[in-house]
Amino acid sequence: MPILTWAGLHRIWAVGIGITILIALVAAGVWFFEIRSPGTSVDLRQALRLYRENQRSELTGTGDLPTPGVYQYRTSGGEQLSVGGISRGFPAKTDMIVTDAGCVTMKWEPLVQHMEGLVACPGDNGALSLTSALSYEQIAGTETTSVIRCPAGMYFVPPHPTVGERWRTTCHSPGQNVVFTGSVVGLTSVDVGGQMVPALHTRITLLFSGAQSGTNPNNYWVSLSNGLILRQSETVDVSQKAGPLGSVRYTEQMAITLASTSPVR
């Protein structure tokens, strides 16, 4: 082979290797900074901004609903994906953004990339009906927003709750059926900043089928006076059959306890 031809081919081969390495480095950078990076905490300033954007009226809460504002919680737990060792923990202190427009919306937002919440409406005999469950997730380069809507009869707090009482309802989101089962575990109290607050302990489990499958059991300790979440523990184990990363299993464990019954506004 002539020296000039060999040198030209060698140069092209070397440039090709260089481009391949560059692409690999860029991909690795994207993986590290975009996919593997931990989530960004939502601080109190951001939580207050979100609260003020959503609380349009001057409602200050009724006897049946929590006072609107930002509530702070002691927090533990985190979330994981079954691919690439992707995981992140939740901050030790997180916020619940509570707004009131006749029905109460409670959104727990530990990270800019993670939100989960519910909408509950007051009913007869002290009931709180769960009308929808909300979530937003940004992880591994993908974003998912979900609104699960429930018909009448799905309770966050049933009327005249009695220990052992159970209820079951099928709720829906696009391409997804979610069976909600609830039960009353008992009456208790929760230590909130050194104050023992009377609470109703309920358990609500979500069973997913459709685009995703799996379970999401929740234990709630709810204020008997206004339905505010005083304490919550949650486990999520859901698999997605197809998506940008193929078959993926998502798991989450979290526990939160209210630090003060007085919201920041």
N, C-alpha and C positions, 0 to 999 in steps of 0.2 A: 504493500500500500504506500503511495507517495506520502512523504513527510507532511506536506501541506494539507492533504486530505485528512490524514490521521489527526493532525493538530486541530483542524476545524471540527471534526467529529468529536474529539476529546473535549474541546471547548463547549460544544453544544451539550454533550453529556454532563459536563461539570455544571453548566448553567441549569440543566434540568434537575440535577441533584440538589443544587442550591435552592431552586424554586420549591422542590418537594420538601426540603428541610424547613423553608420559610413557612410553607402552608402548614406543616406539622406544628411549628412553633406558634403560629397564629391560632390554630385549632386548640392547642394546649392552653394558650392564654385565654381564649374564650371559655374553655372548659373550667379553668381555675377561677376566673373572675366572674363569669356569668352563671355557670352551673354549680360549681363547688362552693362559691362564696356564701357566707352566712347571711341571713336576712338582716334588714335594717330595722332597728327598734323604732316603734312609734313613741315619741316622747310626749310629755304632757302638753307642750305648746301645740304640737300637731294634732293631738286628740281634741284639744279645745277648739282648734280651727274647724275640725271635722264636725264637732258638735254644733258649733254656731252656724255652719253651712246648712245643717239638716234640721235644727230646731228653729223653725220659722216663726212660731207663735210665741206668746208670752205665758203659755201654760206652765204652771209650777207643780204639776202632779196633782192627782186627786187622791182620795182615801184609798182607792183601789189600785193605783198605779204608782210606781216610783217617781220621785222628784227627778226631772230631767237634769242632766249634767254628766260629768266625767267621773267615774268611780275607779279607784285604784285597788289593785289586787296583788297579793303575794302569789308568786307563780313558780311552777316547776314543770319540766317536761320538754318535749321536742317532737320532731317529725323526721321520717326517713323514707327513702325510696329503695327499691330492691336492686337498683342498677348503679354501678359506679361508686358505691360507698357514699351516695348523696344523703346528707343529714344536716340538721341544724337544730339548735336548742332555742327555747323561748327565754326572754329576759326574766330576771328574778322579780321584776315589778312590771305589771302590765295594766292596761286601761280598758274599761268597759264604757262605751259611749251610749248613753240612754237618752232617747228622744221620745216625745209624747205628742201624738196628733189624734187623740181619742183612743188609739191603741198604742201600746208601748213597743218601741224597737230597742233591743239590747244587742249591741255589736261589740264583741270582744276582738280587739285589734292589737295583738302582740307585736306584729311586724308589718311593715309597709306591704310586704308580699303575702300576708296571711290575715284573713278576716273570717269570722264565723259569728252568726247571730240568729236572732229569731224575732218574730213579731207576734205579740199576744194581745188579745182584746178582752176587756172585762165583760163578764156575763152575769147571769142571775146567781144568787146564793154564793157569791165569792169566787165564781169560776173565772179562770183565765183560759180562753181558747187560743190554741196555737194555730195561727192562720198561715204562716210561712216560715221556712228556715232558709237562711242566706249564707253564702260562703264565697270567698274569693281566694284563689291560690295562684301564686307565681313561683314556680320551682322548675329547675332543670330546663330553663329556657322556654317554658310553656306557661300560658295563663288560662285559668279556668274560672268562670263565674257561674254560680248556680243559684237558682231560686226554686225551692221546693214548695209547692202550694198544697194546703190541706183543706179538706171540706169541714163542715160543721161536725162536731163530735170529737175532734182531736184536742185534747186538753193539755195545757201546761200545768194548770192546777184545776182539778175537777171540782164541781159544786159539792159542798158539804163533804170534803174528803174523809174517807174512813180507811184505816189500816187494812191492807190487803186488797183494796179496790183496784180493778184493772180495766183498761180500755185499749182498743185497737182500731186503727184507721189506715187506709191506703192513700198516700199522697203522691203527687206527680210533679216531675219536671220533664223538659223535652227529652224524649228517648229513655226515660227512666221511671220506674215505679219504685216507690219507697214505702214499705210497711212500717208504720210507727206503732209500737206497743208501749203502753205506760202502766205504771203501778204506783200505789202509795206505799212507801216503806214504813213510815212512821213519823211521829212528832218528836222534835228534839230542839236543841238550841245550838247556835254557832257563836264562837268567840270572835267578835269583831272589834279589834283594837281594845281588848280588855272588857268589853261589854257583851254579856250573853244575850243574844237576840233570838227570840222564838222562831222556829223554822219548821217547814214541812219538807220531809225528805221524800223525793219522788225519783223514780228510775224510768227513763225513756230510751228505748232502743230503736235504732233505725236499721232496717234490713233492705239492702240495695239489690235490685235486679235490673238487667238491661245493659246499657253501655258500661256500667260498672256493677260489680257484685261484691258483697261483703257486709260487715256489720259495724255499727257505731253505737255502742252502749254509753249512756250518760247518766250520772248520778247528780241530781240537783238538790241543794238545800235552799229553799225559797222562803223569803220573809213572809210570815203570816199576815203582816199588816199591809203590805203593798206589792208583793210579788217580785221584789228585787232578788237577783241571784246573790246569795250570801257566800255560797261555796259551790264548786262544781268539779267533778272529776270525769274524764272522758278518755275512751280508747277507740281508735279508728283502725280498721283492718279491711282495706278495699283494694280490689284488683281491677285493672283496666285491661281488657283483652287486646286492644289495638290502639295505637297512638304513635306520636313522633318517636318514642323510644321502644316501640313494640309492646310486649306484655309486661306490665309494671305493677308491682304491689306497693301500695302506700300505707304506712302505719303512722299513728300519732298517739302520744300519751300526754295528757296535761292534767294539772290540778291547780285550781285557783281558789283563794280565800280573800274575802273583802277585808280591806284594811281600815275603812272608816265608812260609816253610814251617811256622812255628809259629802255630797258631790262637790267637785270644783266646777265653777261656772264662769 
